[in-house]
Amino acid sequence: MAGCLGRDRAAGAVNQPLVIEPEAAAELEDAVQWYKSRRAGLGLEFARVVRRFLYAASFVLDAERVTVIAIFHHRRDLAQWQVRR
Protein backbone atom coordinates (compact mmCIF):
# COMPACT_ATOMS: atom_id res chain seq x y z
CA MET A 1 0.00 0.00 0.00
CA ALA A 2 1.44 3.37 -0.97
CA GLY A 3 0.31 6.72 0.26
CA CYS A 4 1.08 10.31 0.88
CA LEU A 5 0.82 12.17 4.15
CA GLY A 6 0.40 15.85 3.66
CA ARG A 7 -2.01 18.35 5.07
CA ASP A 8 -4.61 15.69 5.92
CA ARG A 9 -4.23 13.11 8.68
CA ALA A 10 -3.67 9.47 7.77
CA ALA A 11 -6.50 7.17 8.76
CA GLY A 12 -5.76 4.80 11.63
CA ALA A 13 -2.70 4.14 13.73
CA VAL A 14 0.38 2.39 12.40
CA ASN A 15 2.39 0.04 14.60
CA GLN A 16 5.08 -0.98 12.10
CA PRO A 17 8.64 0.34 12.37
CA LEU A 18 9.36 3.49 10.37
CA VAL A 19 12.11 3.27 7.74
CA ILE A 20 13.27 6.43 5.98
CA GLU A 21 14.97 5.87 2.63
CA PRO A 22 18.30 7.73 2.18
CA GLU A 23 16.87 10.06 -0.50
CA ALA A 24 13.97 11.01 1.78
CA ALA A 25 16.33 11.59 4.72
CA ALA A 26 18.46 13.86 2.52
CA GLU A 27 15.36 15.81 1.43
CA LEU A 28 14.34 16.28 5.04
CA GLU A 29 17.84 17.44 6.00
CA ASP A 30 17.93 19.87 3.03
CA ALA A 31 14.62 21.37 4.10
CA VAL A 32 15.73 21.65 7.75
CA GLN A 33 18.92 23.42 6.67
CA TRP A 34 17.01 25.79 4.37
CA TYR A 35 14.65 26.85 7.17
CA LYS A 36 17.55 27.03 9.63
CA SER A 37 19.31 29.50 7.33
CA ARG A 38 16.22 31.74 7.34
CA ARG A 39 15.88 32.17 11.11
CA ALA A 40 17.42 30.72 14.25
CA GLY A 41 15.29 27.85 15.54
CA LEU A 42 13.13 27.60 12.43
CA GLY A 43 14.90 24.44 11.21
CA LEU A 44 14.11 22.67 14.49
CA GLU A 45 10.52 23.89 14.36
CA PHE A 46 10.23 22.57 10.80
CA ALA A 47 11.55 19.15 11.85
CA ARG A 48 8.91 18.96 14.59
CA VAL A 49 5.91 20.09 12.54
CA VAL A 50 6.65 19.33 8.87
CA ARG A 51 2.99 19.37 7.80
CA ARG A 52 2.51 22.99 8.86
CA PHE A 53 5.18 23.96 6.33
CA LEU A 54 3.27 22.44 3.36
CA TYR A 55 5.52 19.41 3.04
CA ALA A 56 4.31 15.89 2.45
CA ALA A 57 5.77 12.43 2.86
CA SER A 58 5.31 9.66 0.34
CA PHE A 59 5.39 6.23 1.92
CA VAL A 60 4.90 2.53 1.34
CA LEU A 61 3.05 0.61 4.03
CA ASP A 62 3.33 -3.16 4.28
CA ALA A 63 2.84 -5.74 7.02
CA GLU A 64 6.38 -5.24 8.39
CA ARG A 65 7.17 -1.53 8.13
CA VAL A 66 6.33 1.95 6.93
CA THR A 67 8.97 3.13 4.45
CA VAL A 68 9.22 6.86 3.72
CA ILE A 69 10.44 7.22 0.14
CA ALA A 70 10.17 10.99 -0.34
CA ILE A 71 9.63 14.22 1.57
CA PHE A 72 8.69 17.15 -0.62
CA HIS A 73 7.19 20.62 -0.69
CA HIS A 74 3.73 20.78 -2.22
CA ARG A 75 4.96 23.00 -5.08
CA ARG A 76 7.59 20.53 -6.32
CA ASP A 77 7.10 18.32 -9.35
CA LEU A 78 5.51 15.10 -8.07
CA ALA A 79 7.02 13.10 -10.94
CA GLN A 80 10.43 13.41 -9.24
CA TRP A 81 9.51 11.06 -6.40
CA GLN A 82 6.92 8.87 -8.13
CA VAL A 83 9.60 6.96 -10.02
CA ARG A 84 11.29 5.85 -6.78
CA ARG A 85 8.87 2.96 -6.14
C-alpha positions as CSV (number, residue, x, y, z in Angstrom):
1,M,0.0,0.0,0.0
2,A,1.4,3.4,-1.0
3,G,0.3,6.7,0.3
4,C,1.1,10.3,0.9
5,L,0.8,12.2,4.1
6,G,0.4,15.9,3.7
7,R,-2.0,18.3,5.1
8,D,-4.6,15.7,5.9
9,R,-4.2,13.1,8.7
10,A,-3.7,9.5,7.8
11,A,-6.5,7.2,8.8
12,G,-5.8,4.8,11.6
13,A,-2.7,4.1,13.7
14,V,0.4,2.4,12.4
15,N,2.4,0.0,14.6
16,Q,5.1,-1.0,12.1
17,P,8.6,0.3,12.4
18,L,9.4,3.5,10.4
19,V,12.1,3.3,7.7
20,I,13.3,6.4,6.0
21,E,15.0,5.9,2.6
22,P,18.3,7.7,2.2
23,E,16.9,10.1,-0.5
24,A,14.0,11.0,1.8
25,A,16.3,11.6,4.7
26,A,18.5,13.9,2.5
27,E,15.4,15.8,1.4
28,L,14.3,16.3,5.0
29,E,17.8,17.4,6.0
30,D,17.9,19.9,3.0
31,A,14.6,21.4,4.1
32,V,15.7,21.6,7.7
33,Q,18.9,23.4,6.7
34,W,17.0,25.8,4.4
35,Y,14.7,26.8,7.2
36,K,17.5,27.0,9.6
37,S,19.3,29.5,7.3
38,R,16.2,31.7,7.3
39,R,15.9,32.2,11.1
40,A,17.4,30.7,14.2
41,G,15.3,27.9,15.5
42,L,13.1,27.6,12.4
43,G,14.9,24.4,11.2
44,L,14.1,22.7,14.5
45,E,10.5,23.9,14.4
46,F,10.2,22.6,10.8
47,A,11.6,19.2,11.9
48,R,8.9,19.0,14.6
49,V,5.9,20.1,12.5
50,V,6.6,19.3,8.9
51,R,3.0,19.4,7.8
52,R,2.5,23.0,8.9
53,F,5.2,24.0,6.3
54,L,3.3,22.4,3.4
55,Y,5.5,19.4,3.0
56,A,4.3,15.9,2.5
57,A,5.8,12.4,2.9
58,S,5.3,9.7,0.3
59,F,5.4,6.2,1.9
60,V,4.9,2.5,1.3
61,L,3.0,0.6,4.0
62,D,3.3,-3.2,4.3
63,A,2.8,-5.7,7.0
64,E,6.4,-5.2,8.4
65,R,7.2,-1.5,8.1
66,V,6.3,1.9,6.9
67,T,9.0,3.1,4.5
68,V,9.2,6.9,3.7
69,I,10.4,7.2,0.1
70,A,10.2,11.0,-0.3
71,I,9.6,14.2,1.6
72,F,8.7,17.1,-0.6
73,H,7.2,20.6,-0.7
74,H,3.7,20.8,-2.2
75,R,5.0,23.0,-5.1
76,R,7.6,20.5,-6.3
77,D,7.1,18.3,-9.3
78,L,5.5,15.1,-8.1
79,A,7.0,13.1,-10.9
80,Q,10.4,13.4,-9.2
81,W,9.5,11.1,-6.4
82,Q,6.9,8.9,-8.1
83,V,9.6,7.0,-10.0
84,R,11.3,5.8,-6.8
85,R,8.9,3.0,-6.1
